Amino acid sequence: MNKKSYSLIELLFALTLITIITASFYSNISLDKFQSNIDHATNRLILYLKQTRYQALIDNKVDENQEKWHKKRWTLKFFECREKVGGLYYVIYSDKNMKGHPNKQESLKDPLSNKYIYSSNKCLVDNDTSKYVLLTKKFGVDKIDVSCKMDSSLGKISFGEDGFVYKKLSNNKNEHYKYKINKPCIIKLYDKNNSMREIVIEHSTGYIYKKPHKI
């Protein structure tokens, strides 16, 4: 049966999640000036990954009338800026039209700034898009490695309404639960000085955290 409206419990759950996300953002604001660029990029990415997961939990995409509804799951995907610009960026989106490439209107909004967590491959900041998605231009992160990727993309992480994490969303009909990760997915960020930070996404719980690094 299609979901037509939210129940009171679901709305309360959504408000609770938004409160958690907002508190997480504010708890990091006072520390920003002491962070290196790569740490700032890592912490922001963790917060956005958590927001993606929470959004997936409250925005159930299951639709028995669509054979490929799973392709609408909330996803964070990494991209390269166009050749003349160079660099990396990411987008958080739900592929509502199922055309395979996100647009601004399909993207998630930052709950604090109300800006889309989105960029095009021009890697420019608009008045309504978040500057924090520009990993290279904003933070100097020039390389990323996603351990659970399984195609030619830089990497993408999708979250399901079931709480599981998916490394790919099948192009085939009725393969709604294929490509669940079966071990932790590790995202490594590198800057031009070859500093590296690791983000871990646990496969069994969806828990997301930064792996301690040696100084």
C-alpha positions as CSV (number, residue, x, y, z in Angstrom):
1,M,0.0,0.0,0.0
2,N,1.4,3.4,-0.9
3,K,2.2,5.9,1.8
4,K,-0.3,8.8,1.5
5,S,0.3,10.7,4.6
6,Y,2.4,10.8,7.8
7,S,1.1,9.6,11.1
8,L,1.6,11.7,14.3
9,I,4.3,9.3,15.4
10,E,6.2,9.6,12.1
11,L,6.0,13.4,12.3
12,L,7.4,13.3,15.9
13,F,10.1,11.0,14.8
14,A,11.0,13.3,11.9
15,L,11.2,16.3,14.3
16,T,13.4,14.4,16.7
17,L,15.8,13.5,13.9
18,I,15.9,17.1,12.7
19,T,16.7,18.2,16.2
20,I,19.5,15.7,16.5
21,I,21.0,16.9,13.2
22,T,20.7,20.5,14.2
23,A,22.4,19.8,17.5
24,S,25.2,18.0,15.8
25,F,25.9,21.0,13.5
26,Y,25.9,23.5,16.4
27,S,28.1,21.3,18.5
28,N,30.8,21.5,15.8
29,I,30.5,25.3,15.0
30,S,32.7,26.3,18.0
31,L,35.4,23.8,16.9
32,D,35.6,24.9,13.3
33,K,38.4,27.4,13.7
34,F,40.6,24.8,15.3
35,Q,40.1,22.2,12.5
36,S,42.3,21.6,9.5
37,N,40.5,21.8,6.2
38,I,40.5,18.0,5.8
39,D,39.0,17.5,9.2
40,H,36.4,20.2,8.5
41,A,35.6,18.4,5.2
42,T,35.4,15.0,7.0
43,N,33.2,16.2,9.8
44,R,30.8,18.0,7.4
45,L,30.6,14.8,5.2
46,I,29.8,12.7,8.3
47,L,27.0,15.1,9.3
48,Y,25.6,15.0,5.7
49,L,25.8,11.2,5.6
50,K,23.9,11.0,8.8
51,Q,21.3,13.4,7.5
52,T,21.0,11.2,4.4
53,R,20.4,8.1,6.6
54,Y,17.8,9.9,8.7
55,Q,16.0,11.1,5.6
56,A,15.9,7.6,4.2
57,L,14.3,6.3,7.5
58,I,11.5,8.8,7.5
59,D,10.9,9.0,3.7
60,N,9.8,5.5,2.8
61,K,10.3,4.9,-0.9
62,V,8.6,1.5,-1.1
63,D,5.9,1.6,-3.8
64,E,4.4,-1.7,-4.9
65,N,3.2,0.0,-8.2
66,Q,6.8,0.7,-9.3
67,E,9.1,-2.2,-10.2
68,K,12.2,0.0,-9.7
69,W,11.2,2.1,-6.7
70,H,14.5,1.2,-5.0
71,K,16.3,3.6,-7.4
72,K,14.6,6.5,-5.5
73,R,16.5,5.7,-2.3
74,W,18.3,8.6,-0.7
75,T,21.9,8.6,-1.9
76,L,25.2,10.5,-1.4
77,K,27.3,10.3,-4.6
78,F,30.7,11.7,-5.4
79,F,31.5,13.4,-8.7
80,E,34.3,15.1,-10.6
81,C,34.1,18.7,-11.6
82,R,34.3,19.4,-15.3
83,E,37.8,19.1,-16.8
84,K,38.7,22.8,-16.9
85,V,37.6,23.3,-13.3
86,G,39.0,20.2,-11.7
87,G,38.3,18.8,-8.3
88,L,35.7,16.7,-6.5
89,Y,32.2,17.3,-5.1
90,Y,29.2,15.4,-3.9
91,V,25.4,15.5,-4.1
92,I,22.7,14.1,-1.8
93,Y,19.6,13.2,-3.8
94,S,16.6,10.9,-4.4
95,D,16.4,10.0,-8.1
96,K,12.7,10.7,-8.4
97,N,12.6,10.7,-12.2
98,M,14.9,7.6,-12.3
99,K,17.0,9.1,-15.1
100,G,20.3,8.3,-13.3
101,H,21.6,11.8,-12.7
102,P,20.6,14.2,-9.9
103,N,19.2,17.6,-10.4
104,K,18.9,20.4,-7.8
105,Q,15.2,19.8,-7.2
106,E,15.8,16.2,-6.4
107,S,18.5,17.1,-3.8
108,L,18.3,17.2,-0.1
109,K,18.4,20.5,1.8
110,D,20.7,21.4,4.7
111,P,18.3,21.8,7.7
112,L,20.2,24.9,9.0
113,S,20.8,26.9,5.8
114,N,17.9,25.6,3.8
115,K,20.3,25.2,0.9
116,Y,20.5,22.3,-1.5
117,I,23.3,19.8,-0.8
118,Y,24.1,19.9,-4.5
119,S,26.4,21.2,-7.2
120,S,26.7,20.7,-11.0
121,N,30.0,19.8,-12.6
122,K,30.7,23.5,-13.0
123,C,31.4,23.4,-9.2
124,L,30.1,26.9,-8.6
125,V,28.3,28.0,-5.5
126,D,24.8,29.4,-6.0
127,N,22.7,31.3,-3.5
128,D,20.6,28.2,-2.8
129,T,23.4,25.5,-2.8
130,S,25.7,24.4,-0.1
131,K,29.4,25.4,-0.5
132,Y,30.4,22.4,1.7
133,V,29.9,19.9,-1.1
134,L,32.9,21.3,-3.0
135,L,35.5,19.0,-1.5
136,T,38.5,20.4,-3.5
137,K,37.5,24.0,-4.0
138,K,36.4,24.5,-0.3
139,F,38.7,22.1,1.6
140,G,41.5,21.1,-0.7
141,V,40.5,17.4,-0.7
142,D,41.7,16.2,-4.1
143,K,41.3,12.4,-3.8
144,I,38.6,10.1,-2.5
145,D,38.5,6.3,-2.1
146,V,35.2,4.4,-1.3
147,S,35.9,0.8,-0.4
148,C,32.4,-0.5,-1.2
149,K,32.1,1.0,-4.7
150,M,31.4,-1.5,-7.4
151,D,31.2,0.5,-10.6
152,S,33.2,3.2,-12.5
153,S,31.8,6.0,-10.4
154,L,33.9,7.7,-7.6
155,G,31.5,6.1,-5.2
156,K,28.0,6.3,-3.8
157,I,26.2,5.3,-0.6
158,S,22.5,4.7,-0.5
159,F,20.4,4.2,2.6
160,G,17.1,2.3,2.7
161,E,13.9,2.6,4.7
162,D,14.9,-0.8,6.2
163,G,18.0,0.7,7.9
164,F,20.4,-1.0,5.6
165,V,23.2,0.5,3.5
166,Y,23.5,-0.2,-0.2
167,K,26.6,0.2,-2.4
168,K,24.5,0.3,-5.6
169,L,20.9,0.6,-6.7
170,S,20.0,-2.1,-9.3
171,N,18.9,-1.1,-12.8
172,N,16.8,-4.3,-12.9
173,K,13.2,-4.7,-11.9
174,N,12.3,-6.0,-8.5
175,E,15.8,-6.1,-7.2
176,H,14.9,-3.9,-4.4
177,Y,17.3,-5.4,-1.8
178,K,20.2,-6.3,-3.9
179,Y,23.7,-4.8,-3.2
180,K,23.4,-4.4,0.6
181,I,26.9,-4.0,2.0
182,N,28.1,-7.0,4.0
183,K,31.1,-5.4,5.6
184,P,31.9,-1.8,6.8
185,C,32.3,0.7,4.0
186,I,35.3,3.0,4.4
187,I,35.5,6.4,2.8
188,K,39.1,7.8,2.6
189,L,39.7,11.5,2.0
190,Y,43.1,12.8,0.9
191,D,44.4,16.4,0.5
192,K,47.3,17.7,-1.6
193,N,49.7,17.1,1.4
194,N,48.7,13.5,1.4
195,S,46.9,13.8,4.7
196,M,44.2,11.2,5.0
197,R,41.0,10.8,7.0
198,E,38.7,7.8,7.2
199,I,34.9,7.6,7.6
200,V,33.4,4.3,8.5
201,I,29.8,3.2,7.8
202,E,28.9,0.0,9.6
203,H,27.1,-2.5,7.5
204,S,25.0,-4.0,10.3
205,T,23.8,-0.8,12.0
206,G,24.4,2.0,9.5
207,Y,26.5,3.8,12.3
208,I,28.7,6.5,10.8
209,Y,31.9,7.8,12.4
210,K,35.4,9.1,11.8
211,K,38.2,6.7,12.4
212,P,40.9,8.1,14.7
213,H,44.0,9.0,12.9
214,K,47.7,9.1,14.0
215,I,49.2,12.6,14.4
